[in-house]
Amino acid sequence: MFARASAFALSLLVAASVFAASEGKPAGTPLAPDDKPKPYGALKYRTIGPAVGGRVDRVSGVPGDPLTFYLAAAQGGIWKTENGGKDWKPVFDDQPNGNTGSIAVAASDHSVLYVGTGEANIRGNVSFGTGIFKSVDAGKSWKQVWKAHGQIGTIAIDPRNADVAYAAVFGSPFGAGKERGVYRTTDGGRNWQRVLFKDELTGASDVAIDPNRPHVLFAGMWQAKREPWTMTSGGPGSGLYRSDDGGDTWKQITEHGLPLGEMGKIGVAVARSDSSRVYALIEAKDGGLFRSDDGGENWERASAARVLRQRAWYYSGMTVDPNDADVVWFPQVNLVKTADGGKTLVSIKGLHHGDNHDLWVDPTDTRRIMVGNDGGVDLSFDGGKSWFSPSMSRARWTRRNRNCRSRATSRRSAIRASRRRFRPGRRSPSPS
C-alpha cells in the first residue's frame, strides 16, 4: 500500500514539474495569486431576477430604426435594446455614476449620444449627478465631457450638427449652487459654456430647440429647493426664456398671455411640423398648458386641467407629435394626450405602470412610441392603442440622505403638504 502511495505521489510531482516547465517556470516555483485555481472559477454570474424596473427618467429611440431604444434610469445608468425591446443590456455600468437624468441621440449621427447624470425629479432620495458623458459608438464606450455636481434633466442636440448640444442644468437640489443654468457646447463636448444664468437659487428645468430653425431656443428656469422632509417650488427666479441666436443672448418672455406672478417648474416644446406652435407647461397659481401660434410671441392658456398640474415639480414634461402640432403627449400620473392642441385631454390606458416621466415618438413612424415611468418602460407600435412592457432586472435601490428624517415623519409631512395649494416659494404639494 505504501509503495502504491509513493508511486502516485511521485507521478503527481513529475506532472507538476512538466506543467511548470511548459509554462516557462522552474519546477517548484510557487504559483502567483492570479495563477492559483479559483474554487468557483468556472462559474459565471447570470441574472435571475427580479424582472422589475425602477424609475426611468428619459427615453429615446433611433429614428427609422424599429429595433433600437435607450433608457436613462434614475438608478441603473443607460440601458439599450437592439431587438425591439425583447432583450435589454446595460451599457453604462463602467461609468462612475449610474444616476442618469437625461439622454439624447443625435438626429444627424445616430451613433452620437449625450447623457446627463443626476435625475432632475428631485425627490427626497435623489442622488447627485457628476456631469455629462458622450458616446460616439452608440453606447459601446463613453467619455466624460463635462464635470459638475448636481442634476441635469434635459439635453438637446442640434438636429443638423451633433457637435452642438445644450444642457438644462438644475444643479444641486439641496441648496444654492454656482453651476446652474443652460450650457452649450459647439465642439462635440470638449468645451461647455454657460449661456443662461439667473442666480444661485435657480436652475434650468428644460431646454428645447426649434427643429427647423436650430438657432431658436426656449428654456425654462426653475427656482426650487429640496429638503429631507419637504421642498419649495417656485419663486422670482423662475421664468420662460427665448434665444434667437443659438444661445448667445436670451430674453425672458413675460405677459403676452402667460401667467402673472411667480412661477414654478416649466416645461417647453416646439412642434417639428410647425415652428410657430410652441407649448409651455407652467407651474403657477394660474398655470397649466400654454400655447403659442406665433413662435412664442403671444400665448393663451390651452388647458388649466388639474391632471396636467397635479404634481408639477415631478412631471411638467411633454412631447409634441413630430408630424402633427395638435397632438401632444403628457407623461403624468397617467399618460395623457390631446389631439386638438390642448382643448380636450384623454387618459391613455394599457400601460403597466403609472408615474410617467418621458415619451419618445419616432418622427419617421409616429406609431412607434416609448414611455419611461417609475416601473420601467412601455412600448407601443400602433400609436398607443396597445402597449408592451419588457421584463428587465433593473430594480432600483433607493438611497436615503444621512440627514433625512424617518419615513414616518416624511409621510406625515407629505400628507400635510398635499392639503395645501401651490404657492410659489412655499412647500410644494406631494413633496416626496
Order of alpha helices (4+ residues) and beta strands (2+ residues): alpha-beta-beta-beta-beta-beta-beta-beta-beta-beta-beta-beta-beta-beta-beta-beta-beta-beta-beta-beta-beta-beta-beta-beta-beta-beta-beta-beta-alpha
